[in-house]
Amino acid sequence: MPIQYKIDIIAALKEAGYNTNRLRKEKLLSEGVLQALRENRYIALQNISKICELLKCQPADLIEYVEDVQ
């Protein structure tokens, strides 16, 4: 997986006051997106955008490209 998360996004959201219950209740992020983050799977750019809005950060603060060395 050449693109990976640089931080634990769910932990960062929680630290910013957005626990998973609030995220779902206020329809900020779906349970599917939260589950994908827990499993370190890709999410859509619109969700990355929403997370950047909530955390007041840039996409590069969340994800990075890691060259696949084989």
N, C-alpha and C positions, 0 to 999 in steps of 0.2 A: 504494500500500500504506500505509494510514493507521497501522497498527501496525508499528513497526520495532524492531530490536534496538539497544540503546544501546551495547553492548560487543561485542567479539569473544568469544563464549561459549566457543568451543573453545580460544582462547588463555588465557582466564581459568581454564578447567578444567585446562589443562596447567600453568599457573603454580601451581595448587593441588595438583599432583601426580597429576592424572588425565589421562594421555595417552590417545589414541584406542584404542590396543591394550588398555590396562587397562579402559577403559570398556566395550569389547566383551567382553573375557574375563570380567570380573566381572558381566556382564549389567546394567550400570548404565544404559547407553543403547545402543540398537540402531544398526547401521550406517545404517539409513534415517533415523534422527533426526540422526545426525552429518552425513549428506549434506545433509539439509534445512538444517541450520545453515550448512554451507559455502555453500549456494546462496541463503542469506538467505530461505528459505521458512518458512512458519508450522509450528509443531509443537504437539502437543496440550498442554493444560494439565497433564496428569499428568507430562509430560516437563519442563515449566517447573518444576513442583513438585520433581521429582527434582534438577534443576540447582540450585535454591535450597537444597535440603538439602545438596548437595555443596559449594556455595560459601558456605553460611551467609549467605544474603542474602534479599531480598524480591523478588517479581516486578517491582516498579517499578525495581529496580536493573538489570534485564535488558531490559525492553521499555518503549516509550513510544508514546503516541498523537501523531501529527503530523497536524494539520489539512490536508486536501487543498484547496489554494487553486487555483481555476480561474477 
